[in-house]
Amino acid sequence: MNMSTKSILSKLISAEARAQAQDLLHFIDASPSPWHAVHSIEQRLLAQGFTQLQEAERWQLKAGGAHYVVRGGASIIAFKMGQKSLEETGFRMIGAHTDSPGLRLKTHAAHASDGLVRLGVEIYGGPILATFTDRDLSLAGRVNIRTSSGFDTRLIKFDQPLVRLPNLAIHMNREVNEQGLKLNKQTELPLLFGIAHEKLSAREQFLGHLAAALGVSAQEIMTYELNVFDTQQGTFWGAEQEFIANSQLDNLASCHAALTALLATDTPAATAICAFFDHEEVGSESAGGAGGSFAADVIDRLAISLGLDEEAQHCAAARSFFISADMAHAYQPNFPNAYEPNHHVMVNAGPVIKTNSNQRYSTTADTAARFMTLCESIGVPCQHYTHRTDLGCGSTIGPIIASRLGIASVDVGSPMWAMHSLRESAGVLDVGYMIAAMGAAFDS
């Protein structure tokens, strides 16, 4: 980077851009599991006057209302009612996912061997396993506590490093730099937790640790879902501090952008919806996933509450627009052969429109043009990405939601490096660019 480029970049990265990026890092640091992510989203919604709706109760909605509903603890849909009729405008919806690939504890995780207590894990989605080694790891998620009336669910997060996956020394793995680090998923992934106790079983030691953190007895703990996370907080980096690094940029960066845009939208003409789903990384086929009924149920209830008949609902769907927001693969010059030659997506160069002819992404020529027009209207640059033909392409919630709701859809994302690593990187400017583009979508 020459001096003139550095000067231009310094001017582009305003105090507002840095504040938006810092807010994203704080959001991620507070959300080490999908259950924590929903809690973080919920707190921001409540602070802005949104009210919670319960699926088991009747809804009373009116123009200008701001509400949200949670399903399964890890999926949440928030919306602001439009000033104009749903039939006349349709809705503007942005979808993302709260889960990230990684490691989850097994149901009976703790076991002792060779004087140490280890915690067995399952692989969730498709993480880069080598990036979990030699990191300051900890646990976060939810625990169900027995009560007199059944059970109560509590969030739990250990801020200090609690577990570790030490690498094998190179003296015992001489080919690691040539062959890459390969870990047996069953025998070489259990995490080191502590020294085995002489009088307590490994399970008693582990449950006792959970119980102490929750202020209950070990006997009160019924079940848990615990995510392994990196305790290192997000940071800025680069010659001009123009990049950010953190876990879970895929896809909490998209959740943060959509939520920030929704909260900044005061009086939308069309009903504005943010839908954040669990289980995208494992196929979305769950009650709270994009493949379930959550989005359709909420939209149906919106229509019913507003008195729309079936014909009016079809009109609303035809006038609606859905943005599937997931992250995009930025060009990494050390690996040029991994990218389609004419589709090099650059960090800090704006939102990426993702296209795949086999409908791994939901983008069409029309919806791409619509998103481009939105970006142009507010002076935000945008880019285009297509995967190499000889490499398998990932997918998103876009095709799932588009097919289930029958609405026009585009797949977009912010460019990033090291997707599915425990430590991912992206650009400072792209945080604000995506927020602005989503805000324009809600106002359209």
Buried (B, 14 or more C-beta within 10 A) or exposed (E): EEEEEEEEBEEBBEEEBBEBBBBBBBBBBBBBBBBBBBBBBBEBBEEBEBEEBEEEEEBEBEBEBBBBBBBBBBBBBBBBBBEEBBBEBBBBBBBBBBBBBBBBBBEEBBBBEEEBBBBBBEBBBEBBBBBBBEBEBBBBBBBBBBEEEEBEBBBBBBEEEBBBBEEEEEEEEEEBEEEEBEBEEEEEBBBBBBEBEEEBBBBBBBBBBBBEBBEBEBEBBBEBBBBBBBBBEBEBEBEBBBBBBBBBBBBBBBBBBBBBBBBBBEEBBBBBBBBBBBBBBBEBEBEBBBBBEBBEBBBEBBBBBBEBEEEBBEBBBEBBBBBBBBBBBBBBEEEEEEBBEEBBBBBBBBBBBBBBEEEBBBBBEEBBEBBBEBBEEEEBBBBBBBBEEEEEBBBBBBBBBBEBBEBBBBBBBBBBBBBBBBBBBBBBBBBBBBBBBBBBBBBB
